[in-house]
Amino acid sequence: MRFHFAALCGLAALGTLLSAAIYTLHNRAQVRIIEGSNQALTRLNEELRRIAERDHLTGCFNRRRLDEAMNAELARSARSGHPLALAMLDLDHFKAVNDRYGHGVGDAMLAHVTGIIRHQLREPDLLARVGGEEFALLLPDTGERDAMALLERVRRKVEETPLPHEDGPIPMTVSAGVAEARTDIEPGRWMHEADAALYMAKRCGRNRTVRASQVPEDAATGWLETPDCISLDADMNEVGDEAGDEAGGQPGTPGETGAA
């Protein structure tokens, strides 16, 4: 009798242990499932964020991400006192390329020039496509003249690197305008000043870089009857020579912007 009772107690204890083991294993399995789901959700959120802030054609950042970065960098520059520059770039005669070769070639040209620009950038620089054939460069810790030197390297490299095509290489050039931030400037005004410099570069024949500080007030507000292109060219050539000396034939270190 006692033996049977002890056996029954032993079986009950074994059953309890087995139940506890099963319960523990079940909980661990649930934890693993939850952890796996959380990891998958994190990866999905990261991918959705990447899609939301990237241009699907070129892979660089879009206007939304640029606006966020401009606000953040303006605040950082105001706190630190470090310079900050914004550049607007535009592919010259892009519509003529689309009309002659088709939009597929035009898309290939946008991707091609994006790769060229990326390779000239530094780690903190941010490259964004803001529409059509227009790009923006946000350049932290960079004054207007240093930014112009970087843009001259970009401009020359684009000019030296035509788009390969079965009918022969297609030449490319870009025009650019650059503006240095001020502590009290609003993002919209800052971009307008860089755009006015880009507009001046277009008015003076394209394939050139212009600083916002060179743009007269009447041009910045809409129209300039006779732009002083000769002095702009002299300044561009001077800065371009400096850029060539600094580069030493070596491109910059591409960073996430360049990814951007």
N, C-alpha and C positions, 0 to 999 in steps of 0.2 A: 504494500500500500504506500509505504513511505517512498519506495523506489519510483512508483508511478507518479506520486505527487512531485518528487524532485525532477522527474523527467518532464512533466508538464510545465513546471516552473522554468526549466531550462529552455524548453521550446518557446515559451512565452517571451523569455528574455532574448532569445535568438530572433524571434519575430520582431521584437521592438528594435533590435539592432539593425535588422534588415530594413525595417520601415524607415529608420533614421537615415540609413545609408542611401536608400532610394530617394528619400526626401532631399538629402544633401546633394546627390547627383542631379536630381531634377532642378534644384535651385541653381546649381552651377551651370547647368545647360541653359536655364533661363537667363542667367547673367551673361553668358556668352552670346546668346541671341540678342539680348538688349545692347551689349557692347558692340556687336557687329552692326546692329541697326543704327546705333549712334554714329559709328564710324562712316557707314554708308551715307547717312544724312549729312554729316560734316563734309564729305567729299562732294555730295550733290550741291550743297550750299556754296561751296567754293567754286564749283563749275558754273553755277548760275551767276555768281558774282563776276566771274571771269567773262562770261558771255555778255553780261549787262554793261561792262565797262570797256569792252574791246570792239574794235571795228572788224566785222567779219571778213572783209576782203583783204586787208593788209595785216591784220593781227596787232596793230598798234592801238593805243588807247583811243577812246571816243570823246566827244565833246562833254558828255556828262562827267567822265573821270577828270578831264582837264579842268572843268569848273571847280570841282572839289579840291583838286591840287592847287589851283590858283589861290583860292581862299586860304588854304592851309599855309602855303608858302608866303603869302603876303603877311599873314599873322606872325609867322616865324621870323621873317625879315624885319618886321617892325620891332620885335622883341630883341633880336640879336644885333640889328644894325648892319647886317651883311647885305651886300647887293643882290639883286634879283632881276633877271631879264626875261622878257617874253618875245618870241619871234614868230612871225607869220610867213609861211612859204607857199608859193603857188607855182605849179607846173606851167611853163610857158607853152602857148599854142596847143593846149591839150585837146580842145574841141576839134582842131584840124586833124589830129591823130585819130580821134574817134570817127570823124567823117570819112577819112581816107582808108583806114585799116579795119574799122569796126570796133565795137565796144569790148570785145574779147581782148584785143591788143591793148586797148586803153586800160583795161583792168590789169593786164600783165605789166604795163608801164607803171601803174600806181604801186604794185607790189615790188617792182624792180627798184624804183626810186626810194621806197621805204627801206629796203635793205641797205641801200647806199647810205642813207641818212643815219640809220641805226649804227652802222659801223664807225661813224665819226663821233659818236656821242660818248659822254662820260657816264659813270655809274648813276649819279643822282638825276641826270637829265630826263625829262619826260617828253615823249613824242606822241602826238595825237593827230588823228585825221578829223578835221572839223567840218568837212563837207566837200563833195566833188573832188577836185584836184588840189584842195587847200589843206595845209598841215600847220600845226602849231608846235613850237618847242618851248618848254618851260625850263629855264636854266638857273638853278639855285646857285648862290654864291658867285654870281657872275655879273660884272658891270656891262654897260652898253658896248664899250669898245672891245672888251674881251669876247662878248657874245658875237660881235660882228666878225671878229677874227675866226671864230668857230664856224660861223655861217659862210664865210668866204671859202673855208676848206670844204664845206659841204657843197657849195655852189660849183666849185672847180671840179670836185670829184664827180658830180652828176654830169657835168659837161664832158668829162673825159670818159664816161662809161655809158655809151649808147645802149639802147635795148636791142638784144639780138633778135633778128627776124629772118625768115626764109628769103625775103626779097632784099635783104641787106640791112645792116644796123640802122636803127631809127635814132637820130640824135635827140637829146633831151637837154633842156636848161630849166633852171628855176630862178624866180625872183623872190626876194626876201626883204622884210622890214623888221626892225628890232627896236624895242622900247624898254628902258630900264624903269623899274618900279620906284615910286615915291611912297613915303610913309602914309600919306593921306589919300592915295589914289584908290578909286573903286575898280573892281575887276573889269567892268564893262568899259570904263574910260581907258584903262590900260590897254585892253585889246584894241580899242578904237585907235589909239596912238600907233600901235604896231601895224594895224591895217593901213593907216594913212601913209606910213613909211613904205609899206608894200605897194600901195597905189602909186607912190612917187617912183618907185623902181620900175613899175610897169610903164608909167608915162615917159620915162627916160630911156625906153628901149628894151626893157626886160633883161634877163640874165645878169642881174646885179643885186647888190645888197645896200640898203639905205637905213641909216639910223634915224629914229624919231626926232632926235635933237637937231637934225638937219632940215626937218620939214617945217616950212613957214606956217604961221597960224592960219592963213587963208587956205592953204592946202589941207591942213588937218581938219578944217571945218567943212570941206567939201570940194573946192575947186581952186586950181592954180593955173593962171593963163600961160605963164612962161616959166616953167621950172628951171632952176639953175643946174642943169645936168652935168655941165663941165666940172664944177666944183665937187659934185657928188662922185663923179668918176675918179677924180684925183684922190679923194679920200678913200674910195674903195680900193684903188690900186695900192695906196700906201698901207692900208690895213691888210690887204691881201698879201703883200710882200712879207709883212710881219707874220702873218698866219703861216705862210710857207716856211719861213725860218723856224718858227716854233714847232711845226709839225715834223719837220725833218724827214718828210716822206712817210711818216708812220701814222696810221689812223689812231683815233682815240679808243678807249676801252669801252666796248658796248656794255650797257647795263640792262636793267629791266625795262627802261624806257625804250631802249633799243628793242625790247621785246614787245615796248610800248609802246 
